[in-house]
Amino acid sequence: MTMIKSISAREVFSRCPKVKKLLWGGEMWTDGYYAETEGKYGNEDMIGKYVKGLGGTYQKLYSDYQLSLF
């Protein structure tokens, strides 16, 4: 997670240098992070039904292949 935060911040700062000046202390991310899975029986269809039940719309954002960071 540290590597993802570091790479993404570096990329944003290189593309938009003004962002670093606007951030207090010039830091994009906090020190910690939180991650959780959808559970043993969860899958994309189940999550989609949950979102629809909340009144929102669900849009699949990816295909079944590995995503790249940039």
N, C-alpha and C positions, 0 to 999 in steps of 0.2 A: 504494500500500500504506500509505503514511503516513496518508493521509486515512481509510482504512478503520480503521486502528488507533486513530486519534484519535477518530473518531465512535463506534466501539464502546465505547471506554473511557469516554468522556463519558456515553454512554447507561447503561452499567452503574453508574457512579458516581451518576448522578442517580436511578436506580431503587433502588439499594442503597448508601446513603452509608457504611455500615459497612465495605464492601469496601475502600474507599480507606484507611481507618484501619488495616485489617489488613495491607495491603501495605507492605513495607519501602520507605520513600521515597515512598509514595503513587503509584508508577508501575505500570501494569498490563502494559505491553509492554516488551520490550527494544528497543534501537535498530535492530537488523537484522531481516532476514527472508529466507526461502528460498522460491522458487517453481520448479516444474518441470512440464512437460506429460507426458502419458502416452506420447508418441512419435508418429512419423509414421503408423504403422499402428494405433495404439491407438484404441479406442472404448469405449463403456460396456459392451458385451457382453463384450469381451475382458477388461476389468478385472473384471467380475463373475465370469467363469470363473477368473481368477487368484485372487480372494478365496475362491471355493468350493474351489479346489484346496488352499488353506491350511487348510481345515477350518472356515472361518467361514461365516456366512450373509450374503448380499448382499441389500440392500433398496434399491430405487430411491428416492432422496430428493426428486426433483423431476420435473416434466414438461418438455417441450421449450419452455420460455419463459424469459425473463430473470428471475433471482431478484432480490429487493429485500433490502437490508440489514436493515431493520426493518419 
